Amino acid sequence: MAEIFTDEIEVGFYPLPATAPRYLKLLGLPAGDYEFKPTVEALPDAEPTYVKPYQSFSLTIEAYPTLPNEVITSMSVTGPSYCILEEPRPSFDTTRSFDTEFEVPVSPLWVGPLYNEPFVFNSEFATGAAPLVTISGYFSERNFYDREWLLRLPNAIVKISGDGVYYETFEKIEKLEAEGELFDPSMLKRKYPSSISAESFYPLTFVDAKMYDAPVMEEWLKRCSDIISYKPSDIRKLRVFFDITIVSSAGTFLSTAHMTVQNDQDTAIKRLEYGINTPKVPVPLNVI
């Protein structure tokens, strides 16, 4: 049967040699038949490093025959088609909920027709006995979905994330607090009309990522009285999946592969600095 070429650094059967110790910690987590890893660790004994959001990469996959007289006619690598949580960030607090252990919720953005990675591209080149597929581009932060701003305006508090803009007036918050409730962002239940969505909230480039989550955030940063908080993603690593199809004279062979995308929290620090330093002229929310 036809297989793909493995160089034990960038492409290999899961786990790649460099990730074997880590593999023991991830037993039970769904994995592909192969692992794609377009970056390598800096030091032999260090934890493996993985491609980060906005980090450009290029990875070439090659098919080769394994049976006598086998001829490969085509190969395709499709995806990424979905992702799963591989690891929360190190400072993640699993006991933040009062009555149950907190977990990073599975997002509907991670599966099915809602899944999208708009800047990762696959190019197929049929070259007779050894077709090549190149995967290139960069991952966005679109699927590190749980980033959140909390801003104070002259008459309200707003929460902004990939879900949109939610708010409540000071009057309503004070009433809830008078009834014995402690302020919590979950109080902000009224949705405010905006262009912010899962598709527009992620920055398009690394330059944008160090400034704001979405360009429209600058408008909100300018009009707020102050920034109450900025919560970076609780997700440290996502595992994204690809489907591989090889057609040869011996038949059609299907397999899967995965790639780990490791979030860089440095951008969150830069965003907060940018937000704090953005000149502000407070404007009340047009309450609806």
Buried (B, 14 or more C-beta within 10 A) or exposed (E): EBBBBBEEEBBBBBBBEBBEEBBEEBEEEEBBBBBBBBBEBEEEEEEBBBBBBBBEBEBBBBBBBEEEEBEBBBBBBEBBBBBBBBBBBEEBEEEEEEEEEBEBEEBEBBEEEEBBBEBBEBEBEEEEEBBBBBBBBBBBBBBBBBBBBBBBBEBBBBBBBBBBBBBBBEEBBEEBEEEEEEBEBEBBEBEBEBEBEBBBBBBBEBEBBBBBBBEBBBBBBBBBBEBBEBBBBBBBBBBBBBBBBBBBEBEEBEBBBBBBBBBBBEBBEBBBEBBEEBEBEEBEBEEE
